Every structure is written in structure tokens, then in C-alpha cells.
């Protein structure tokens, strides 16, 4: 990463040559802005180019947040002007699609809030494990007049079925760790005290296996289960259109006035605030 011009918002830690951990570290709320996307793309490229890597765990160093929603105070054009990636998709969906296709295994360790972009990253990972007590997942976009841009409309129905996917997307509500496991949103929700050891043991075990066998098994599972890129592109295009809608702009402005993007109740109970905002609009 080009740390000479930008503070690092992510760190790539190598546990062993075959086992890496990507630490998401953009306090206080782990918001996703253009610089975060650029830095994550550099890390994914480095991992793709390292033939030794077999397993990558994504985790957070920010208490209460895995990866949060987009930074709505950032310059929108700084995001849309990032060049398309090797898949031909725009920068954020390109990163997620490359992650799903990478010859290494990706694991999301979710402690805290995975809202919007954080949920999309977890869905793009090959496996996800959540803290039963502390994980919160959500796709909150519909509640503020937006359409999600990182592929959850394409991925969620494939992992939990159409009805449950629509429940998650259209309710725009917070989903706690235990409920996320029940819905199929994550692989498992574990007691918080057991989460780190479980993920580390699983990652270490997989990293001990033959990479050719890992990569080809993942490739064949991908062929049977991944959405085509056209579905991911359609979601991104709808997201970009939705961001410019007056209804979405007004909703985001109202939430910012209530403390969105500041530490406190609005971020901690985002699902409740989104629901209250919608009720106020109706009345």
C-alpha cells in the first residue's frame, strides 16, 4: 500500500507463508470509502500473485465493527473514478468477484457490525463465522431508498433461498449472530470466547493441505454455485442510479443529522433508526 500518501486502513499479516490475515482497521467505525477500496484491491492483488497463499482470514481491529457501510461524506466521484478491475467490473464488485474466484480460501471472522459493504464482503468470502453475542449483519440499503451495489441480490438467494433473501434485503434490519446462522447468512455463529480459536484452527488446518486440491475443489464448487458477472454488474448499476435519487439523498441526510457516521446510538442501532426514519416519512 502507498502509505506515503495515505494512512493504511487495512493490514496484511502473514501468520505463515500459506496463511494470511487481513485486518480491517479504519477507526472509529470501519466505514468504507474510496481509499479503503483502493487499499483492499492492492492487498487482493498481492494475495493473488503469491502462489504460497492457501487461506486468508478477514477480521477487524475496530471494536464493534467488522466492516461498515459506505462513507457518505466522501467524494462520490473518488469511488466511481477508480478504474475497472481485471474482471471488467467496477472497483468494489471487481474485488468481491476476484475474491470468490481466487485459488485460496477466504474466511470472514465477524465480530461487530457487518453492514452493507461488510455484509457484501462476508458473502463474497468462501466461509463466514460470526460471534453469537457480538455480530450484527445487515443489508440496510432499501430502508434509505438505495439498492445494494456489491452483489447481495445475486448471492443471498443462492445461500439462503429467495424468501429469506428478500426478508434480509427488504426489511433492512439488523440480523444478530444466532439468527444469521439460522438463516444461512453465515456458516456458524459461535460463542464469542470460542470464535478466534475456531477460525484459527480451521484456517491452520486448511493451510496444511495441498493447494492444487484446494484451488480445484473451490473452482468446481464455484461453477455450481456462483452468480454470473452480469448479475453483479446489474446490481452495481442499480446502486449507482439509486444513490442519485432525491429520496435516497434525503434519507441519508436525515440519518447524518441523527448521528450517522459518528460513534453512538445511530450506528450501534442502525436497523432501528432506519425503521423509524421510514415510519416518519409515511406520516
Residue pairs with C-beta under 8 A, 6 or more apart in sequence:
1 8
1 10
1 39
1 42
1 43
6 35
6 39
8 25
8 39
9 24
9 25
9 26
9 35
9 36
9 39
10 22
10 23
10 24
10 25
10 26
10 36
10 39
10 40
10 43
11 22
11 23
11 25
11 61
12 20
12 21
12 22
12 23
12 43
12 46
12 47
13 20
13 21
13 22
13 23
14 20
15 21
15 203
15 204
16 207
17 52
17 53
18 52
18 53
18 54
18 55
18 207
18 208
18 211
19 53
19 54
19 55
19 57
19 203
19 204
19 207
20 47
20 53
20 55
20 56
20 57
21 56
21 57
21 58
21 59
22 40
22 43
22 56
22 57
22 58
22 59
23 59
23 60
23 61
24 30
24 58
24 59
24 60
24 61
24 62
24 66
24 67
25 60
25 61
25 62
26 32
26 33
26 36
26 62
27 61
27 62
28 62
28 263
29 62
29 65
29 68
29 261
29 262
29 263
29 267
30 60
30 62
30 65
30 66
30 67
30 68
30 112
30 118
31 68
31 69
31 70
31 71
31 261
32 67
32 68
32 69
32 70
32 71
32 116
32 117
32 118
33 70
33 71
33 74
33 78
33 79
34 74
34 75
34 78
34 79
34 82
35 78
37 79
37 82
37 91
37 92
37 95
38 82
38 91
40 95
41 82
41 85
41 91
41 94
41 95
44 95
44 98
44 99
44 102
47 53
47 56
47 102
47 104
48 98
48 102
48 103
51 211
53 104
54 104
54 105
54 206
54 207
54 209
54 211
54 214
55 104
55 105
55 106
55 107
55 203
55 206
55 207
56 104
56 105
56 106
56 107
57 106
57 107
57 108
57 109
57 199
57 200
57 203
58 106
58 107
58 108
58 109
58 121
58 125
59 66
59 109
59 111
60 66
60 67
60 111
60 112
62 112
63 112
64 112
64 113
64 134
64 268
65 112
65 113
65 118
66 108
66 109
66 110
66 111
66 112
66 113
66 114
66 118
66 122
66 135
67 114
67 115
67 117
67 118
67 121
68 113
68 115
68 116
68 117
68 118
68 267
69 115
69 116
69 117
69 118
69 140
69 270
70 79
70 116
70 117
71 261
72 252
72 256
72 260
72 261
73 256
73 261
76 243
79 91
79 92
80 90
80 240
82 90
82 91
83 91
84 90
84 91
84 94
85 91
85 94
85 95
85 98
86 94
86 98
87 93
87 94
87 97
87 98
87 229
88 94
88 229
89 97
89 229
89 232
89 233
89 236
90 236
92 117
92 120
92 149
92 150
92 236
93 149
93 150
93 151
93 232
93 233
93 235
93 236
95 124
96 120
96 121
96 123
96 124
96 150
96 151
96 232
97 124
97 151
97 229
97 232
99 106
99 121
99 124
99 125
100 106
100 124
100 126
100 222
100 226
101 222
101 226
103 211
103 214
103 215
103 218
103 219
104 211
104 214
104 215
105 126
105 127
105 203
105 206
105 214
105 218
106 124
106 125
106 126
106 127
107 125
107 126
107 127
107 128
107 129
107 199
107 202
107 203
108 114
108 121
108 122
108 125
108 127
108 128
108 129
108 186
109 129
109 195
109 196
109 199
110 118
110 122
110 128
110 129
110 130
110 131
110 135
110 137
110 177
110 186
111 130
111 131
111 134
111 135
111 192
111 195
112 131
112 134
112 135
112 136
113 136
113 138
113 267
113 268
113 270
114 121
114 122
114 135
114 136
114 137
114 138
115 136
115 137
115 138
115 140
115 270
116 138
116 139
116 140
116 141
116 148
116 150
117 150
118 137
119 137
119 138
119 139
119 152
120 139
120 148
120 149
120 150
120 151
120 152
121 150
122 128
122 137
122 186
123 150
123 151
123 152
123 155
123 156
123 159
124 150
124 151
124 155
126 218
127 187
127 202
128 185
128 186
128 187
129 186
129 187
129 188
129 189
129 190
129 195
129 198
129 199
129 202
130 137
130 177
130 180
130 181
130 186
130 188
130 189
130 190
130 195
131 177
131 189
131 190
131 191
131 192
131 195
132 177
132 178
132 181
132 189
132 190
132 191
132 192
133 177
133 191
133 192
134 177
134 192
135 176
135 177
135 180
135 186
135 189
136 174
136 175
136 176
136 177
136 271
137 174
137 175
137 180
137 185
137 186
138 168
138 172
138 173
138 174
138 175
138 270
138 271
139 148
139 152
139 156
139 168
139 169
139 172
140 172
140 173
140 270
140 271
140 274
141 147
141 148
141 169
141 172
141 239
141 242
142 169
142 170
142 172
143 172
143 173
143 251
143 274
143 275
143 277
143 278
144 172
144 248
144 251
144 252
144 255
144 274
144 277
145 242
145 245
145 247
145 248
145 250
145 251
146 239
146 242
146 243
146 248
147 153
147 235
147 238
147 239
147 241
147 242
148 169
148 235
148 239
149 235
149 236
149 238
149 239
149 240
150 235
150 236
151 227
151 231
151 232
151 235
151 236
152 165
152 168
152 169
152 235
153 165
153 169
153 231
153 235
154 227
154 231
154 232
154 235
155 227
156 164
156 165
156 168
156 169
156 185
157 165
158 225
158 226
158 227
159 184
159 185
160 168
160 183
160 184
160 185
161 184
164 183
164 184
167 183
168 175
168 183
168 185
172 271
172 274
172 275
173 271
173 274
173 275
174 269
174 270
174 271
174 272
175 183
175 185
177 186
177 189
178 189
179 185
180 186
180 189
181 187
181 188
181 189
190 198
206 214
242 248
243 249
251 277
251 281
252 260
254 277
255 266
255 273
255 274
255 277
258 266
258 273
258 277
259 265
259 266
259 267
260 266
260 267
260 270
260 273
261 267
265 273
266 273
